[in-house]
Amino acid sequence: MIPELGTIEGFYGRPWDWEARAAHVSALAPHGYRFYLYAPKADTFLRRRWSEPHPQD
């Protein structure tokens, strides 16, 4: 059984910008990485403001 490979952006500190996320996924996808999980600790909409809608931008 081969485990699924992927990346979790789930760390403390400054989150990546969307351009960096896209570059990261594009670089790893050809090597069999199949998922990306967005979970930066600095995103207040995933922490204190979890019950509010996430902004469109």
VEXDREN-2710 file (C-alpha; in Angstrom, 1 decimal):
% VEXDREN-2710
k/r/px/py/pz
1/MET/0.0/0.0/0.0
2/ILE/1.4/3.4/-1.0
3/PRO/0.5/6.3/1.2
4/GLU/-1.1/9.4/-0.2
5/LEU/1.4/12.3/-0.5
6/GLY/0.4/15.9/0.1
7/THR/1.1/19.2/1.8
8/ILE/-0.5/20.9/4.8
9/GLU/0.0/24.6/5.2
10/GLY/-0.6/24.5/9.0
11/PHE/2.2/26.4/10.7
12/TYR/2.6/29.4/12.9
13/GLY/4.0/32.5/11.3
14/ARG/3.3/34.5/8.2
15/PRO/1.0/32.6/5.8
16/TRP/2.1/32.0/2.2
17/ASP/0.5/34.3/-0.4
18/TRP/-1.6/32.7/-3.1
19/GLU/1.2/32.9/-5.7
20/ALA/3.5/30.9/-3.4
21/ARG/0.8/28.3/-2.8
22/ALA/0.3/27.9/-6.5
23/ALA/4.0/27.5/-7.1
24/HIS/4.3/25.0/-4.3
25/VAL/1.4/22.8/-5.6
26/SER/2.7/23.1/-9.2
27/ALA/6.2/22.0/-8.1
28/LEU/5.0/18.9/-6.1
29/ALA/2.1/17.7/-8.3
30/PRO/4.4/16.1/-10.9
31/HIS/6.1/14.1/-8.1
32/GLY/2.8/12.4/-7.0
33/TYR/1.7/14.9/-4.4
34/ARG/-2.1/14.8/-4.6
35/PHE/-3.5/17.1/-2.0
36/TYR/-3.0/20.5/-0.4
37/LEU/-4.7/21.4/2.9
38/TYR/-5.1/25.1/3.8
39/ALA/-4.8/25.5/7.6
40/PRO/-2.4/28.4/8.5
41/LYS/-2.6/29.2/12.2
42/ALA/-2.6/33.0/11.5
43/ASP/-5.9/32.9/9.5
44/THR/-8.4/34.2/12.1
45/PHE/-11.3/32.8/10.0
46/LEU/-10.0/29.3/10.9
47/ARG/-9.6/30.2/14.6
48/ARG/-11.4/33.0/16.5
49/ARG/-13.7/34.0/13.6
50/TRP/-14.5/30.5/12.5
51/SER/-18.3/31.0/12.5
52/GLU/-18.1/34.0/10.1
53/PRO/-18.1/33.6/6.3
54/HIS/-14.6/33.7/4.9
55/PRO/-14.0/36.8/2.8
56/GLN/-14.0/36.5/-1.0
57/ASP/-10.6/38.1/-1.5
END
